[in-house]
């Protein structure tokens, strides 16, 4: 299997954590590719060129949730995706995914040239993120000794990683002790530490 990715992609990060925690990373070749370029190797496997992209023989899977479901079938761990009738878990996953999507949109907007940034988008996404952080601090579960490797929880880990890396809410931990405590067991996982975004891996925005 090959996982086409960029090191700072939060969605690829989720897939990498699922693979590492599932003990199947040794069977996956990581292929780093540029974004939004006509010569991306990901385009050999489909017209979109989006990452993450998992290739296994003739099968090419895009979208991180789909990839995690495929990895679940090859892992010895409990599945990262909720069951079809587990509506509480699906609602949790939906909230975490929405938070990650908003933070991703916000960070992307901050990386544009000042003259190209939308003040409206910046304001909307900032307000959305603050509401989400406050809500999560009130509702998040107590920290677990062995954190759950679920798509929803990993989406939250990835979202908070984006908030930290891009300094979107620099002091978010100051008055959110429950959420801060929830994150600590995840931050201690080697799979999470290995996939932290870095300045060296920044992938500059290119024209859409």
Secondary structure as GFF3:
##gff-version 3
##sequence-region A 1 208
A	DSSP	beta_strand	2	5	.	.	.	ID=ss1
A	DSSP	alpha_helix	10	21	.	.	.	ID=ss2
A	DSSP	three_ten_helix	25	27	.	.	.	ID=ss3
A	DSSP	beta_strand	29	32	.	.	.	ID=ss4
A	DSSP	three_ten_helix	41	45	.	.	.	ID=ss5
A	DSSP	beta_strand	53	56	.	.	.	ID=ss6
A	DSSP	beta_strand	59	62	.	.	.	ID=ss7
A	DSSP	alpha_helix	64	72	.	.	.	ID=ss8
A	DSSP	alpha_helix	87	110	.	.	.	ID=ss9
A	DSSP	three_ten_helix	114	116	.	.	.	ID=ss10
A	DSSP	alpha_helix	119	139	.	.	.	ID=ss11
A	DSSP	alpha_helix	151	165	.	.	.	ID=ss12
A	DSSP	alpha_helix	177	187	.	.	.	ID=ss13
A	DSSP	alpha_helix	190	194	.	.	.	ID=ss14
A	DSSP	three_ten_helix	199	201	.	.	.	ID=ss15
###
